[in-house]
């Protein structure tokens, strides 16, 4: 029943901005911490950041100066705002949540940063 639907990925030029979305359903969204992960070609999936139930984001040091996470509990939506994008940000981005002891993942959305 838990469902996470990723969207917003695109081809973008270096230095550009993009906002990714995650539409959540099947659980009480406002009571769950949410996270973003990404997986670049040939690399392991890595944590980008998380946002708690109080709406305070926590980003990894590698992206904290350029990315931020927000949530809209009225719409059950999670967002990842990415600014000053670099080619090394190219990856499939996934949202995720832990519900009833199981981790659930969105299908992922591809972000390609290239000239």
C-alpha positions in Angstrom: 0.0 0.0 0.0 2.9 2.4 0.7 3.7 4.2 -2.6 6.4 6.7 -3.4 6.4 8.3 -6.9 9.5 10.2 -8.0 9.4 12.9 -10.7 11.2 16.0 -11.9 14.4 14.6 -13.3 15.7 16.2 -16.4 18.8 17.1 -18.5 20.2 20.4 -17.1 23.3 22.4 -17.8 26.1 22.8 -15.2 25.2 25.7 -12.8 21.5 25.1 -13.3 18.8 24.3 -10.8 16.2 21.6 -10.5 13.5 20.5 -8.1 12.7 16.9 -7.6 9.4 15.7 -6.2 8.2 12.6 -4.3 4.5 12.0 -3.9 3.7 9.7 -0.9 0.6 7.7 -0.1 -0.4 4.7 2.0 0.9 5.9 5.3 0.7 8.9 7.6 3.2 11.1 5.8 3.4 13.8 8.5 4.6 11.4 11.1 7.5 10.0 9.1 11.0 11.1 8.5 11.9 11.1 4.8 15.2 10.7 2.9 16.7 11.2 -0.5 19.4 8.9 -1.9 21.1 8.9 -5.3 23.1 6.5 -7.4 25.6 7.6 -10.0 26.7 5.4 -12.9 29.1 2.8 -11.6 28.8 3.9 -8.0 27.0 2.7 -4.8 23.7 4.3 -3.8 24.5 7.1 -1.3 22.5 9.2 1.1 21.9 12.8 0.0 19.9 14.0 3.0 16.9 13.6 5.2 14.1 15.7 6.7 12.4 14.9 10.1 8.9 15.3 11.2 9.6 18.9 12.5 10.5 19.9 8.9 14.2 20.4 9.6 16.5 19.2 6.8 19.9 17.6 7.2 22.1 17.3 4.1 25.4 15.5 3.5 28.5 17.7 3.5 29.1 17.0 -0.1 25.9 18.9 -1.1 24.8 20.9 1.9 25.9 24.2 0.3 23.8 23.6 -2.8 20.8 21.3 -2.0 18.0 21.5 0.4 15.0 19.3 1.4 11.5 20.4 2.1 8.1 18.8 2.7 4.4 19.8 2.3 2.4 17.7 4.7 -0.9 19.0 3.4 -0.1 17.5 0.0 2.0 14.5 1.1 4.9 15.8 -1.0 8.6 15.7 -0.5 11.0 17.9 -2.4 14.7 18.1 -3.2 15.8 21.5 -4.4 19.2 21.3 -6.2 21.1 24.5 -7.2 24.4 25.1 -8.9 24.4 21.6 -10.3 27.6 19.9 -11.3 28.3 17.0 -13.7 29.1 14.8 -10.7 25.5 15.2 -9.5 24.4 13.1 -12.4 22.5 10.2 -10.9 19.2 8.5 -10.4 17.6 10.1 -7.3 15.3 8.1 -5.0 13.1 9.1 -2.1 12.6 6.6 0.8 10.7 6.0 4.0 10.7 3.4 6.8 7.2 2.2 7.5 6.3 -0.7 9.8 9.8 -2.0 9.8 10.2 -2.0 6.1 12.0 0.5 3.9 10.1 1.7 0.8 11.6 3.3 -2.2 10.4 5.5 -5.0 11.1 4.3 -8.6 13.8 6.9 -9.0 14.2 9.9 -11.4 17.2 10.5 -13.6 19.1 13.8 -13.3 21.7 14.4 -16.0 24.0 17.4 -15.7 25.8 18.1 -18.9 26.6 20.8 -21.5 
